[in-house]
């Protein structure tokens, strides 16, 4: 009976340019770097992966289904730097086998700092997705799968969502299986889909690891693991970054071939099928209640917020940023508002993480800075300029209204 | 394992990192049970000829300063052999050479043929006369005499001044020679190298069986500037003595009126004082309540004072002169940030000491120590704008200062002299095992 539910996170941040305390202009973002990275990832991942998924949907006559969450910051970049990717996503949307999820437009941590801003960004994202792909998202995923009971309150109060995706962390499951649907003590209406992190990470992280005893991972072997869920689970949620295909796992690791064969292998077992998150929610009842008083995420082994909030640099930068909210919004200046929002993307704070910095690992791979300190300095310089900017704007606003 | 070690300075008679390094290394070797004979010139007079190295000699310092008990406890396997050089003056360079050659001949007759090559390099140096040359070679001659009375397995020579001694001892005894490069003439003098020193360095490196470089930066210089093959050069990073008081929490909350940015080191071309001052000028454009302290002395001191005045920041820059002991501790206590703008720094022990004293550091990328430290700020020495940018950030954002201090203080503990000694030990073992002629 297991329904395999694929969800791919599709995101690229808007990286900052090198900005010193002596810089005065308002050009904060490194357009040429963002463009070249966007084009590179489009060619290595988005385009070939989209074509593959499209092929698989057609070959399997609509029985293969997936879900995407594409951030607003990436959609903007794709429209500008790689419009061909947008057409392939559009083609995917037309198949009816693809669900688009909702998240904060700027891939932000706003849930932790400003519920107002959080909701505004979700609305902005929903509207964008509807405008681009003609469907209105019904399922929400928060940045980095950050989740707690409180998130359910906010999401339920918006009245537009049926479910939330989050991490199947051991500490919240307490021995229970991630392969069922759960609800929160705060709401019986909102359903929770939990990432099966073992099977997800077999693909996303371990696939090309030659020290892994299961290497090389073949589609039939993986299908066997999925089949084992048969009888003790409804759904197997495979949640991962879309960049797994071609970017984190390079093409020569065989990741695309693996994916090409996976649907066929999975559906060899007559009880298996593929479902989108909304279909999973509609198909199965909730089996238990998950109480999550403390915030979790899908990051690192800790599954907590320490990758974004673990040191004084990160928390000071975040506090300073959200402290500006009211003033920024008071200006009524859309350029200032957009810049402020682009600074909220979680990656900026991830770059400041000192946790594994000295060891050099996955954190380093994604980091455009030499050190977390450099990223903090750069960020604070930009924020310093933004602060001057909105203050000046507010001053002219009062002068105008006053005069 | 017995080591015949040749050094030029040892605490408290130090002018820079070399003495500190020799102390740390020998202490750790001693802990591992190795016997080290450390040969040190007791009284040397470099006079005004010393433009690249500044020396403190025993004559300048009261003997009662040395805590002999403490020394003996820490360095129990180390025998010090001081060469009281002025008491055995050689009449001339010629006389010195005759003596050395006579000794080498005597040894060669005992040992059979071979090992004649090393004497050539002494020939090539012979036409440089002058005090430095005389001193270096006087030290060499005395070392050879000492070596003949000692029993040891390897020779370990620190920096160019001891290389002639190292080469001579190796030639006489046939023991393997390791030269340890703490700094090269290119680091100290840029492109204006002193040819005599370069020649000594080069001869020492070529004569050596193994070269220890204090960083990959230095290893690259050795390979590219001295024509040495890579397989002969090992990198052994320096360590740091854990002598700080740990995080002194009482500092937090001290409300000073002014921020202090510290430069501590010799004020010489190598240390890039003009870049420090250039950055200071830029910082003062956006911040007012900052003082820049330049602690140290050197041949560019006067130029630095003039430059500060010309930049119009004279009142914001304080020159303290050479500091030691308690004064160094005090200046660290006051500092908000330590800045090292070295143009070429083979290693750089000073930033480690700053971190040890809870001071965050900004170091030039052109330094060996930047290969081992991650929780520090880095900039290219010439990038005055970026140096200033980072100084401002540290002064402006307390969380940054705190994070750098906490992580840096922790990271610096991982740099242990024990690890450096372990690596030296491996090299000793390799060499003494492969030596056939003893």
Interface residues (C-beta under 8 A of the other chain):
Chain A: X20 X21 X22 X311 X312 X313 X315 X316 X354 X357 X358 X370 X371 X373 X374 X376 X377 X380 X381
Chain B: X282 X285 X286 X374 X375 X376 X377 X378 X385 X386 X388 X389 X390 X392 X393 X396 X397 X399 X400 X402 X403 X404 X407 X411
